[in-house]
């Protein structure tokens, strides 16, 4: 069985604001100040679907389901 390498995920320390990268199994703790509350950074791209609904004769119909790409600025 081939296991793909796991990419580290970026987190921001809730106390000092330092960026930390963690892999599965790492201790959840800031490497700079030791604070144990870290917030996950937003990913660069995220895909979300929002349904478009229309009211027709007292009924709600699905017009389309669209896909949007969100990018952090």
N, C-alpha and C positions, 0 to 999 in steps of 0.2 A: 504494500500500500504506500503510495507516494504522499507524503505530507508536504504541503506548500509552506514556505517560510512565512512566519507571521510578522507583518510590519508593525513597528511600534506606533502607539497612538499618543498624540500630544495632549497634555493637560496643563492647566494654569493653576498655580498655587492660590488658594483663597486668602492667604495672608500677605505674602511678599510679591505676588504676581509673576514669579519666575516660571518660565515654560519648562515642563518636565516631559520626557518621553518614557512611556512605560510599555512593557510587553506582558503578556499573560504570565502570572506567577510573581511579578515584581511586587515589592512592598509599596502600598499606596501611601507615599510620604514624599514631601518636597525634599529634593536633594540639597537645596540651598538653606532652608530654615527649619526643616523637620516637621512643618505643619502637615496634618493628616487629612485636610479637606482639599481635594483637587477638583477642578471643573474641566470637563472635556471641551477642547477647542472645537469650533465648528469645522466641518469638512469643507473643502473647496467647492465641491459640487454636490448637489443634492437634488433628487428628483421626486416630485410630489404630484399627485393627480387630484384634481378638483372636479367634481361633476358639475355640468352645466344643466340646470333644470328649467323647465318651462311649464307654466300653468295653462292647460288647455281644457276648456269646458269643465272646470272643477276638478280635473285630474292633473297630477304632476307627472310630466314625462321627462325622461332623460334625453337631452339633446345630443350631448357628446361628453366624453371624458377627456380632458386635455392634460397634457404633460408640460410642466414648466421646469426649467433648469434655473436654480438659484446659485448665484456666485457671490462669495464674500467680497466686499470691497476693501 
